[in-house]
Amino acid sequence: MAMHRTARVCLGLLCLALLGGGLFAWWPADEPSAPPVAVIGPVSRATPFVRSMQDTLPDGNLQTLAAGAASGASGPLAYGELKRLFDYYLSAVGEQSIETITLQIRGELDRRLPPEQAKKAQRLLGLYIEFKRELVRLESQPQLVGNGLQAIRGRFNAMQDVRAKYFSAEETQGMFGFEDAYDMDAIARLEVDQNPALNAEQKKQQLAALDASMPEHLRKERDATSMVVRLEQQAQDLRAKGGSEDDVYRMRAKELDPQAAARLADVDREEAAWKSRISRYLEERSKLLQSQSNASESERQASLAQLQQNSFSETERPRLVAYE
């Protein structure tokens, strides 16, 4: 059963909290954008764009935008669908270069959209990638670092200022309106939680008021996120009590379905294998640095580069910066 890749995409406050690590840690800020290319063939489930996309389908319903072209208009929903498609492929940063990812997206747009709409979408893609690069440059601002309320609010405001440089009001609403509403709700809850002037009962009342005023589409998103967190906690609890991976599978299959449970089991195995490789690499790296403590900097860097080449593929190596 193929699943959409939405859960892998970094959105909203989560994205802001990870600014300086995670996805953006290996985003090459100065890599040139790729030129438009000819049509690329349809996505094949048997041959995913990158290995981690196996058994997934691209996010973004481009039929919405194509329908808009037929009627002579493209509304906010179309912009949102385009952003979801962009984010689906950009989540492969670290497995493929920005240039290769850009080529893939451009091919998808040319293949799936009428020429006039494809041209507009290509322009939006170029702006979106430049916007992402500028988000990376926010890392240099120390006042935006951290998970405190002031830093989070500062990142949110800074991100909106950056958007205004690249997108129109209509594009911004269509691409970011939902996650902005989600982020503002999250900030409001954080403000309540961290307000020293409120006692526990007052905080409870204000949080309940936020719950009551939450739009239905936000409520559904929150509930879906809560379910993912709850299932992961249940899996950790099962393992801590001596439960087997089969026990974890059965629990997930009961809550979701057998296909989704099987996919999550695959993800668990991939993550465990990756962590094991990283652990071995860091141990070997530490030993290498100790053994070459008297060597020159260039010699140490050459040895480290050789260790990385022996341990990881070309597309995996950029991810190591997040662990060193």
Secondary structure as GFF3:
##gff-version 3
##sequence-region A 1 324
A	DSSP	beta_strand	3	4	.	.	.	ID=ss1
A	DSSP	three_ten_helix	6	8	.	.	.	ID=ss2
A	DSSP	alpha_helix	12	17	.	.	.	ID=ss3
A	DSSP	three_ten_helix	22	26	.	.	.	ID=ss4
A	DSSP	three_ten_helix	51	53	.	.	.	ID=ss5
A	DSSP	beta_strand	56	57	.	.	.	ID=ss6
A	DSSP	alpha_helix	62	71	.	.	.	ID=ss7
A	DSSP	alpha_helix	76	90	.	.	.	ID=ss8
A	DSSP	alpha_helix	98	112	.	.	.	ID=ss9
A	DSSP	alpha_helix	115	137	.	.	.	ID=ss10
A	DSSP	three_ten_helix	138	140	.	.	.	ID=ss11
A	DSSP	three_ten_helix	142	144	.	.	.	ID=ss12
A	DSSP	alpha_helix	149	166	.	.	.	ID=ss13
A	DSSP	alpha_helix	169	193	.	.	.	ID=ss14
A	DSSP	alpha_helix	200	213	.	.	.	ID=ss15
A	DSSP	alpha_helix	216	240	.	.	.	ID=ss16
A	DSSP	alpha_helix	245	255	.	.	.	ID=ss17
A	DSSP	alpha_helix	258	291	.	.	.	ID=ss18
A	DSSP	alpha_helix	297	311	.	.	.	ID=ss19
A	DSSP	three_ten_helix	317	322	.	.	.	ID=ss20
###
